Amino acid sequence: MSYAQHSPPLGSGSKTPTSRRTFEFGKTHVVRPKGKHQATIVWLHGLGDNGLSSSQLLESLRLPNIKWICPTAPIRPVKTLGGFTCTSCMLLYLYFSFLEIPLATKKNIYIYIILNDVIYCMAVKVGIGGFSMGGAVAAYSATCYAMGSFSNGMPYPLSNLTSVLALSSWLPGGPTCRTLLRNNNNVNTIHAKTRAASLPIFLAHGIADDVVLYKYGHQSAHSLYSAGFRCITFKSYDGIGHYTIPTEMDDVANWLKSNLGLEG
């Protein structure tokens, strides 16, 4: 679950497309629970990767009560890679504009997958996680959940988000996040602070990461805490670059068991 890039953290590397543009997502891979279904987590891959490699990694975790949904982003040119074509999740476009996209393409969008699978099943806990670019989407979703809306004012559809995980990643718009939650003391902001304070977040980063530098992961944890997120776990790994290791994934599994109260 890694990719090659030699620039600071990126969104999609391009301007926000128009809402009428269509996108062809790849195959969504699902790891079904082997025990009682207690949680569903949508896992978003990094730039140039795919849902298959994510599912293979997650299936190896001893978490029999979790259903993993692993979409594959569309193939598109990425400006920050010199126009090189690869899978790219259009980091913020999916969040800013998904309600405006024609219905025919909604079935392929990450958030719609979440809505279709779990929004009406309140007994199942819901999480969003990812690696690198996918982790940035997950971290951003934490702020949307707290505020109850996307940054463009559209309502955020998930009211039962119970976990956010971002590996080797960063938080887009950290200062904006802090400003939103400190903006005023009206009822909406008070509710946002309550949601932020109670949302469990797991962040992990290799200190030797030369793709998404360690400082960006550390700064993201600080930005979230400054914005009012209090249930943050930040793990660092000496000598580790832009990839996952078994120790890190064991930490992920143990954190999920503890925070989601999973059986087994």
C-alpha positions in Angstrom: 0.0 0.0 0.0 2.5 2.6 -1.0 3.3 4.9 -3.9 6.1 7.0 -5.2 5.9 10.7 -4.9 8.4 13.4 -4.2 6.3 16.4 -3.3 4.5 17.6 -0.1 1.1 16.2 0.7 -1.4 16.6 -2.1 -5.1 16.7 -2.6 -5.9 15.6 -6.2 -3.3 17.9 -7.8 -6.0 19.5 -9.8 -8.8 22.1 -9.5 -12.2 20.9 -8.5 -14.0 19.5 -11.5 -17.5 20.5 -12.5 -20.4 18.6 -10.9 -21.5 17.2 -14.3 -18.3 15.3 -15.0 -18.5 11.5 -14.7 -16.0 9.2 -13.1 -15.4 5.5 -13.5 -14.4 3.9 -10.3 -12.7 0.5 -10.2 -13.9 -2.6 -8.4 -14.9 -2.4 -4.7 -13.5 -5.2 -2.6 -15.4 -6.3 0.5 -13.9 -8.3 3.4 -17.0 -9.8 5.1 -17.0 -10.4 8.9 -16.3 -14.0 9.9 -18.1 -13.5 13.2 -21.0 -11.2 14.4 -21.1 -8.1 12.3 -20.5 -5.3 14.8 -18.7 -2.6 12.7 -18.3 -1.5 9.0 -15.2 0.4 8.1 -14.6 2.0 4.7 -10.9 1.9 3.9 -9.5 4.2 1.2 -6.2 3.4 -0.5 -3.3 5.6 -1.4 -2.5 7.2 -4.7 -1.8 4.7 -7.4 -3.0 1.8 -5.3 -6.4 -0.1 -5.4 -9.0 -1.7 -3.2 -7.7 -5.2 -3.7 -4.4 -4.6 -2.0 -6.2 -2.9 0.8 -8.6 -5.8 1.3 -5.8 -8.3 1.3 -4.0 -6.4 4.1 -7.1 -5.9 6.2 -8.3 -9.5 5.8 -5.1 -10.6 7.6 -6.1 -8.7 10.7 -7.7 -10.7 13.5 -10.9 -8.7 13.5 -13.7 -11.1 12.7 -16.5 -8.7 13.6 -15.6 -6.0 11.1 -16.8 -5.7 7.5 -14.3 -3.8 5.4 -15.3 -1.9 2.3 -12.4 -1.2 0.0 -13.2 0.9 -3.1 -10.8 1.5 -6.0 -10.5 5.1 -7.1 -10.8 6.1 -10.8 -7.8 6.3 -13.0 -7.0 9.9 -13.9 -4.0 12.1 -14.6 -2.4 13.7 -11.5 -0.9 17.1 -11.8 1.6 16.7 -9.0 3.0 13.6 -10.7 3.5 15.5 -14.0 0.2 14.3 -15.4 1.0 10.7 -14.8 -2.2 8.6 -15.0 -3.0 6.4 -12.0 -5.8 5.8 -9.4 -6.6 8.9 -7.6 -9.5 9.5 -5.2 -9.9 13.2 -6.0 -9.4 13.9 -2.3 -11.7 16.7 -1.6 -13.9 16.6 -4.6 -15.7 13.6 -3.4 -16.6 15.4 -0.2 -17.3 18.8 -1.5 -19.5 17.8 -4.5 -20.9 14.3 -4.1 -24.5 15.5 -3.6 -24.3 17.4 -6.9 -23.0 14.5 -9.0 -25.5 12.9 -11.4 -27.3 9.9 -9.9 -25.9 7.6 -12.5 -22.4 8.1 -11.1 -23.2 8.2 -7.4 -23.1 4.4 -7.1 -19.4 4.6 -7.7 -18.5 7.2 -5.0 -16.9 6.3 -1.7 -19.4 8.2 0.5 -22.4 6.8 -1.4 -21.0 3.3 -0.6 -21.0 4.2 3.0 -24.5 5.6 2.9 -25.8 2.6 1.0 -24.3 0.1 3.3 -24.4 1.4 6.9 -26.3 4.7 7.4 -29.6 2.9 8.1 -28.0 0.3 10.3 -27.4 2.1 13.6 -26.6 -1.1 15.5 -23.4 -1.4 13.4 -20.6 1.0 14.2 -19.2 3.0 11.4 -15.6 3.9 10.7 -13.5 5.5 7.9 -9.8 4.8 7.5 -7.1 4.9 4.9 -3.5 5.1 3.9 -1.8 8.2 2.7 -4.2 10.0 0.3 -7.0 7.8 1.6 -6.1 8.6 5.2 -6.3 12.3 4.3 -9.9 11.8 3.2 -10.6 9.9 6.5 -9.0 12.7 8.6 -11.0 15.3 6.8 -14.2 13.3 7.4 -13.6 13.7 11.1 -13.9 17.5 10.9 -17.0 17.1 8.6 -18.6 14.8 11.2 -17.9 17.2 14.0 -19.3 20.2 12.2 -22.2 18.2 10.7 -21.5 19.5 7.3 -18.9 19.7 4.5 -16.9 22.9 4.1 -19.3 24.1 1.4 -22.2 23.9 3.8 -23.7 20.6 2.6 -25.0 18.4 5.4 -22.6 15.6 6.4 -24.7 12.4 6.1 -23.2 10.2 8.8 -24.4 10.7 12.4 -23.0 7.5 13.7 -19.3 7.8 12.9 -17.4 6.0 15.6 -13.8 5.7 14.4 -11.4 7.4 12.1 -7.9 6.0 11.1 -5.2 7.7 9.0 -1.9 6.0 8.3 1.1 7.8 6.8 -1.2 10.7 6.1 -2.2 14.3 6.9 -5.2 16.5 7.7 -6.2 18.8 4.8 -7.0 22.3 6.0 -5.8 22.0 9.6 -6.0 25.7 10.3 -9.5 25.9 8.8 -10.6 23.0 11.1 -9.4 24.9 14.2 -11.1 28.1 13.0 -14.5 26.4 12.4 -14.6 24.8 15.8 -13.5 28.0 17.6 -15.7 30.3 15.4 -18.4 31.1 18.0 -20.4 29.7 20.8 -23.8 29.1 19.2 -25.7 25.8 19.5 -24.2 24.3 16.4 -20.6 25.0 17.4 -21.3 23.6 20.9 -22.6 20.4 19.4 -19.6 20.3 17.1 -17.2 20.5 20.0 -19.1 17.7 21.8 -18.8 15.4 18.7 -15.2 16.3 18.2 -14.3 15.6 21.8 -15.8 12.1 21.7 -14.7 10.8 18.3 -11.8 8.3 18.5 -9.1 8.9 16.0 -6.0 6.8 15.3 -3.0 8.4 13.5 0.2 6.6 12.7 3.3 7.7 10.8 6.8 6.4 10.0 9.5 8.8 11.1 11.5 8.0 8.0 8.6 8.7 5.6 10.0 10.6 2.7 6.8 10.8 0.7 4.4 12.3 3.3 6.9 13.6 5.8 6.5 12.7 9.4 6.0 16.4 10.4 2.8 16.5 8.4 1.4 13.6 10.4 2.5 15.1 13.7 1.1 18.5 12.7 -2.2 16.9 11.8 -2.5 15.4 15.3 -1.7 18.7 16.8 -4.3 20.5 14.6 -7.0 18.0 15.5 -6.3 18.3 19.2 -6.2 22.1 19.0 -9.6 22.0 17.2 -11.1 20.1 20.1 -10.6 16.4 19.2 -9.6 14.8 22.4 -9.7 11.0 21.8 -6.5 11.0 19.6 -4.0 8.2 19.5 -0.8 9.1 17.6 1.8 6.3 16.9 5.2 6.9 15.4 7.6 4.2 14.1 11.3 4.6 14.0 13.1 3.9 10.7 9.8 3.3 8.8 9.1 4.9 5.5 5.9 5.3 3.5 4.4 1.8 4.1 2.8 -0.2 6.7 4.4 -2.8 9.0 3.0 -5.7 11.0 3.5 -3.9 14.3 1.6 -0.9 13.0 -1.3 -3.1 11.8 -1.3 -4.9 15.2 -1.7 -1.5 16.8 -4.6 -0.7 14.4 -6.3 -4.0 15.3 -5.8 -3.5 19.1 -7.1 0.1 18.9 -10.2 -0.9 17.0 -10.9 -3.7 19.4 -10.6 -1.3 22.4 -12.5 1.6 20.9 -15.3 -0.3 19.2 -15.8 -2.8 22.0 -15.5 -5.7 19.6 -16.1 -9.3 20.6 -13.5 -11.9 19.9 
